[in-house]
Amino acid sequence: MRCQTTRSIYLRDEKIEVTYTVNKEEIKQQMRRVAFFSERYGKAFVYITNNFELTAVEIAAVYENRWQIETFFKKLKQNFPLTYFFGDNANAIETQIWCALIALLLLDVTYKSHKSKMAFSILSTIIRLHIMNYVDLSAIIEAYKIKRKRFKKDNKPTPSPKKTTPPAFQIKFEM
């Protein structure tokens, strides 16, 4: 069975029993193991859940969406480190988090609209450096892409360093 939302092929849906101990008491719990093969990643994924109400296809879609949320927050933490808050009340902290989320979404739209192959963090740095200038950000990004292409084209491979023996090992002992 092919899953339309996750571009995956349904492999297996089985009921398993997991046994674990809590305070020297053995507990058995019914679980569900769902296996999918992802065409996007070229490998199989196995999900273990206690949800017996959703179909196997829905479980795969839920886990894929959860992974997208995880990568979104990873990108947020890498590019907008919220280590210092400008206010000390809940409203100020919440406002700062909302501003970071909006900025991340705007950066993501810019990144996808330019179809750039540069790292997202580089784009974030470029925009951070030029955000207060009266210039078109698109022009800066395009100029940066041209500069990188030129650098890659002109960049000649550096010759490997000659293998030299340290002076201490060059002494010959004769017996």
Wavefront OBJ file of the C-alpha trace (Angstrom):
o trace
v 0.000 0.000 0.000
v 1.381 3.413 -0.945
v 0.974 6.380 1.365
v 0.179 9.570 -0.547
v 1.102 12.110 2.148
v 4.476 10.715 3.203
v 5.667 9.223 -0.128
v 6.265 5.953 1.649
v 5.433 2.319 1.101
v 3.615 0.603 3.939
v 5.529 -2.522 4.979
v 4.166 -3.892 8.221
v 1.671 -3.223 11.012
v 1.873 -5.598 13.941
v 0.847 -5.802 17.558
v 3.714 -6.487 19.982
v 4.027 -6.911 23.722
v 6.646 -4.961 25.650
v 7.722 -6.094 29.097
v 9.457 -3.797 31.564
v 9.934 -3.574 35.325
v 8.955 -0.780 37.697
v 9.829 -1.179 41.394
v 10.609 -4.875 40.870
v 7.156 -5.404 39.365
v 7.007 -6.782 35.832
v 4.582 -4.907 33.608
v 3.408 -6.022 30.169
v 1.988 -3.534 27.713
v 0.484 -3.969 24.278
v 2.195 -1.805 21.670
v 2.007 -1.397 17.937
v 4.963 -1.532 15.537
v 4.473 0.103 12.148
v 7.128 -0.155 9.426
v 7.377 2.030 6.319
v 9.867 2.362 3.502
v 10.519 5.994 2.618
v 11.267 6.681 -1.031
v 12.542 10.128 -0.102
v 15.270 8.807 2.226
v 15.699 5.371 0.683
v 15.379 3.459 3.952
v 12.851 1.836 6.220
v 11.478 3.476 9.352
v 9.926 1.580 12.248
v 7.586 3.384 14.644
v 6.470 1.955 17.972
v 3.314 3.474 19.393
v 0.469 2.721 21.769
v -2.104 4.303 19.439
v -4.356 1.627 17.994
v -6.996 4.055 16.689
v -5.054 5.622 13.789
v -4.275 3.753 10.602
v -0.682 2.837 9.794
v -0.541 5.523 7.088
v -1.737 8.175 9.549
v 0.906 7.131 12.086
v 3.654 7.541 9.479
v 2.292 10.986 8.574
v 2.180 12.021 12.244
v 5.806 11.016 12.810
v 6.937 12.768 9.631
v 5.192 15.968 10.745
v 6.763 15.655 14.195
v 10.181 15.416 12.563
v 9.523 18.590 10.566
v 8.648 20.372 13.810
v 11.882 19.119 15.404
v 13.989 20.420 12.515
v 12.120 23.745 12.642
v 12.969 24.231 16.324
v 16.560 23.108 15.732
v 16.868 25.813 13.072
v 15.309 28.328 15.488
v 17.780 27.481 18.262
v 20.790 27.606 15.925
v 19.999 30.937 14.276
v 18.187 32.783 17.070
v 19.753 31.750 20.368
v 17.354 33.006 23.008
v 19.896 32.999 25.827
v 19.141 36.524 26.991
v 15.675 37.988 27.363
v 15.140 41.752 27.171
v 12.380 41.734 29.763
v 11.683 39.875 32.947
v 7.932 39.401 32.785
v 6.052 36.706 30.893
v 4.711 39.086 28.250
v 8.185 40.364 27.307
v 9.593 36.836 27.023
v 6.623 35.658 24.980
v 6.933 38.667 22.657
v 10.629 37.982 22.100
v 9.911 34.328 21.264
v 7.147 35.345 18.835
v 9.517 37.821 17.150
v 12.137 35.071 16.745
v 9.518 32.719 15.253
v 8.310 35.365 12.794
v 11.885 36.214 11.798
v 12.645 32.528 11.246
v 9.586 32.091 9.043
v 10.500 35.182 7.004
v 14.056 33.871 6.595
v 12.694 30.506 5.525
v 10.495 32.148 2.882
v 13.497 34.157 1.637
v 15.659 31.034 1.581
v 13.120 29.021 -0.403
v 12.266 31.865 -2.780
v 15.925 32.289 -3.822
v 16.431 28.532 -4.252
v 19.860 28.987 -2.812
v 22.266 26.157 -2.107
v 24.043 28.098 0.618
v 23.598 27.043 4.211
v 20.634 28.536 6.011
v 22.929 29.910 8.709
v 24.968 31.801 6.060
v 21.793 33.399 4.729
v 20.841 34.279 8.283
v 24.225 35.914 8.845
v 24.056 37.874 5.570
v 20.635 39.250 6.437
v 21.687 39.975 10.028
v 24.634 42.045 8.753
v 22.650 43.995 6.137
v 19.196 44.295 7.690
v 19.621 47.964 8.638
v 21.137 49.022 5.293
v 19.029 50.634 2.594
v 19.753 47.946 0.021
v 17.754 45.229 -1.632
v 18.389 41.964 0.242
v 17.703 39.984 -2.919
v 20.528 41.792 -4.696
v 22.910 41.015 -1.840
v 21.971 37.330 -1.873
v 22.370 37.103 -5.652
v 25.753 38.877 -5.460
v 26.845 36.445 -2.778
v 25.812 33.487 -4.958
v 27.808 34.882 -7.924
v 30.811 35.493 -5.683
v 30.683 31.899 -4.419
v 30.449 30.533 -7.977
v 33.449 32.619 -9.027
v 35.403 31.490 -5.977
v 34.625 27.844 -6.632
v 35.550 28.181 -10.320
v 38.869 29.987 -9.691
v 39.780 27.926 -6.679
v 42.585 25.594 -7.715
v 43.310 22.533 -5.660
v 46.145 23.133 -3.296
v 49.027 20.702 -3.658
v 49.392 18.269 -0.845
v 52.232 19.122 1.513
v 55.441 17.172 1.077
v 55.983 14.492 3.604
v 58.988 15.509 5.612
v 60.658 13.659 8.375
v 61.171 15.627 11.558
v 64.840 16.435 12.276
v 64.898 14.217 15.342
v 64.116 11.175 13.193
v 66.687 12.020 10.494
v 69.653 10.983 12.642
v 71.134 7.691 11.577
v 72.626 5.445 14.157
v 75.255 2.975 13.099
v 76.320 0.052 15.164
l 1 2 3 4 5 6 7 8 9 10 11 12 13 14 15 16 17 18 19 20 21 22 23 24 25 26 27 28 29 30 31 32 33 34 35 36 37 38 39 40 41 42 43 44 45 46 47 48 49 50 51 52 53 54 55 56 57 58 59 60 61 62 63 64 65 66 67 68 69 70 71 72 73 74 75 76 77 78 79 80 81 82 83 84 85 86 87 88 89 90 91 92 93 94 95 96 97 98 99 100 101 102 103 104 105 106 107 108 109 110 111 112 113 114 115 116 117 118 119 120 121 122 123 124 125 126 127 128 129 130 131 132 133 134 135 136 137 138 139 140 141 142 143 144 145 146 147 148 149 150 151 152 153 154 155 156 157 158 159 160 161 162 163 164 165 166 167 168 169 170 171 172 173 174 175
